[in-house]
Amino acid sequence: MEFKPYRIVEIVNEAQDVRTFKILPVKGELPSYQPGHFFLLQLPDGTGKTTHRPYSAASHPDQKELWFCVKNKGFFPSLLWKLNVGDLIGLDGPYGLFLLSKDDKKRVFIGGGVGISALRSMILQTIKENMPCWLFHSAHTKEGLVYFDEMQKLSAQHQNFVFFPSISGEEAPPGWQGLKGRISLQSLLDKLGTLEGMSFYLCGSKEMVGALASSLASAGVPKERIKKDEWG
Ligand SMILES: Cc1cc2nc3c(=O)[nH]c(=O)nc-3n(C[C@H](O)[C@H](O)[C@H](O)COP(=O)(O)OP(=O)(O)OC[C@H]3O[C@@H](n4cnc5c(N)ncnc54)[C@H](O)[C@@H]3O)c2cc1C
């Protein structure tokens, strides 16, 4: 592993416990990466040592900064939450095999909570390719639907991209027109009509991704068309 110093250039509060950290290299260019790749972020752990964790790039490679969308749950996020714009962070990568396939004809993205981060980058790429795609994004609360406004705007601008947000944990706010409850095989079939010819990209907790991947496989979706990124 070879960590290089990066500077935080912007921190966006997406929700009470979710932030997007935008970073740039102290020297040189951004590394070349693909939508779906993750990087290792490194920080001092407070005991004189350093520690690192994997985070998916939420940015698209065409963007001028690297973005990471992080939920404030766990040790490493507690370190990140102490940082300010201008502070330094180590970065190594890219890594990973959760990447778009060139053989796809139609893509369905399914994310839970901050699982949207890797999917955001992939959706921007799929829109760029003018390929039909759908996003099913579920979160416990409306606030947890990170990048909601951006996804709504993209869906209004691009006929080929359809956005299905879902609130799984609490009463939906008045006037809510999205889905309610967890994303299930039934909700996918209700909205898509068919699973034929579609490639699925799942990102989020092991529980959600594992359950949906099994349902898709038992509904006849070939294994090579179900790609998963599970975060524990
Ligand atoms: C490929 C991939 C991509 C990911 N992308 C994202 C993303 O985009 N956004 C996101 O929010 N999350 C992402 N995650 C999850 C992320 O890597 C972290 O696991 C998450 O932020 C929780 O932080 P944590 O691991 O420190 O949590 P914790 O549950 O606190 O810690 C996990 C492990 O760290 C060790 N640990 C705990 N405390 C300490 C300590 N004091 N000192 C040293 N070690 C300690 C323990 O061994 C523990 O098992 C991704 C994970 C993977 C695998």
The ligand as a MOL file (V3000), in Angstrom:
LIG
                    3D

  0  0  0     0  0            999 V3000
M  V30 BEGIN CTAB
M  V30 COUNTS 53 58 0 0 0
M  V30 BEGIN ATOM
M  V30 1 C -15.4550 -1.9570 -0.5020 0
M  V30 2 C -16.0540 -1.1210 0.6110 0
M  V30 3 C -16.5220 0.1410 0.3290 0
M  V30 4 C -17.0730 0.9250 1.3580 0
M  V30 5 N -17.5800 2.1530 1.0630 0
M  V30 6 C -18.1740 2.8810 2.0300 0
M  V30 7 C -18.7490 4.1620 1.7240 0
M  V30 8 O -18.7220 4.6400 0.5700 0
M  V30 9 N -19.3310 4.8540 2.7430 0
M  V30 10 C -19.3830 4.3460 4.0410 0
M  V30 11 O -19.9160 5.0440 4.9270 0
M  V30 12 N -18.8420 3.1500 4.3370 0
M  V30 13 C -18.2230 2.4220 3.3880 0
M  V30 14 N -17.6650 1.2170 3.6960 0
M  V30 15 C -17.5750 0.8140 5.1380 0
M  V30 16 C -16.3130 1.4790 5.7620 0
M  V30 17 O -15.1350 0.8870 5.2230 0
M  V30 18 C -16.2240 1.3170 7.3110 0
M  V30 19 O -16.2550 -0.0460 7.6240 0
M  V30 20 C -17.3430 2.0480 8.0340 0
M  V30 21 O -17.2210 3.4490 7.8190 0
M  V30 22 C -17.3330 1.7600 9.5450 0
M  V30 23 O -16.1270 2.2440 10.1020 0
M  V30 24 P -15.2130 1.2780 10.9780 0
M  V30 25 O -14.7750 0.1420 10.1350 0
M  V30 26 O -14.1320 2.0610 11.6610 0
M  V30 27 O -16.2630 0.7500 12.0580 0
M  V30 28 P -16.0410 -0.0230 13.3980 0
M  V30 29 O -17.2060 -0.9560 13.4530 0
M  V30 30 O -15.8490 0.9300 14.5270 0
M  V30 31 O -14.7080 -0.8120 13.2370 0
M  V30 32 C -14.5620 -1.9130 12.3830 0
M  V30 33 C -13.2640 -2.5860 12.7670 0
M  V30 34 O -12.2470 -1.6210 13.0450 0
M  V30 35 C -11.4900 -2.0110 14.1870 0
M  V30 36 N -11.4620 -0.8940 15.2060 0
M  V30 37 C -12.5030 -0.4170 15.9100 0
M  V30 38 N -12.0990 0.5320 16.7670 0
M  V30 39 C -10.7660 0.6630 16.5910 0
M  V30 40 C -9.7530 1.4730 17.1820 0
M  V30 41 N -10.0380 2.3010 18.1990 0
M  V30 42 N -8.5080 1.3720 16.7100 0
M  V30 43 C -8.1850 0.5180 15.7240 0
M  V30 44 N -9.0770 -0.3090 15.1540 0
M  V30 45 C -10.3450 -0.2450 15.5840 0
M  V30 46 C -12.1590 -3.2100 14.7640 0
M  V30 47 O -11.3080 -4.3140 14.5370 0
M  V30 48 C -13.4570 -3.3890 14.0280 0
M  V30 49 O -13.6760 -4.7400 13.6460 0
M  V30 50 C -17.1320 0.4150 2.6920 0
M  V30 51 C -16.6450 -0.8660 2.9630 0
M  V30 52 C -16.1270 -1.6250 1.9420 0
M  V30 53 C -15.6340 -3.0250 2.2620 0
M  V30 END ATOM
M  V30 BEGIN BOND
M  V30 1 1 1 2
M  V30 2 1 2 3
M  V30 3 2 2 52
M  V30 4 2 3 4
M  V30 5 1 4 5
M  V30 6 1 4 50
M  V30 7 2 5 6
M  V30 8 1 6 7
M  V30 9 1 6 13
M  V30 10 2 7 8
M  V30 11 1 7 9
M  V30 12 1 9 10
M  V30 13 2 10 11
M  V30 14 1 10 12
M  V30 15 2 12 13
M  V30 16 1 13 14
M  V30 17 1 14 15
M  V30 18 1 14 50
M  V30 19 1 15 16
M  V30 20 1 16 17
M  V30 21 1 16 18
M  V30 22 1 18 19
M  V30 23 1 18 20
M  V30 24 1 20 21
M  V30 25 1 20 22
M  V30 26 1 22 23
M  V30 27 1 23 24
M  V30 28 2 24 25
M  V30 29 1 24 26
M  V30 30 1 24 27
M  V30 31 1 27 28
M  V30 32 2 28 29
M  V30 33 1 28 30
M  V30 34 1 28 31
M  V30 35 1 31 32
M  V30 36 1 32 33
M  V30 37 1 33 34
M  V30 38 1 33 48
M  V30 39 1 34 35
M  V30 40 1 35 36
M  V30 41 1 35 46
M  V30 42 1 36 37
M  V30 43 1 36 45
M  V30 44 2 37 38
M  V30 45 1 38 39
M  V30 46 1 39 40
M  V30 47 2 39 45
M  V30 48 1 40 41
M  V30 49 2 40 42
M  V30 50 1 42 43
M  V30 51 2 43 44
M  V30 52 1 44 45
M  V30 53 1 46 47
M  V30 54 1 46 48
M  V30 55 1 48 49
M  V30 56 2 50 51
M  V30 57 1 51 52
M  V30 58 1 52 53
M  V30 END BOND
M  V30 END CTAB
M  END
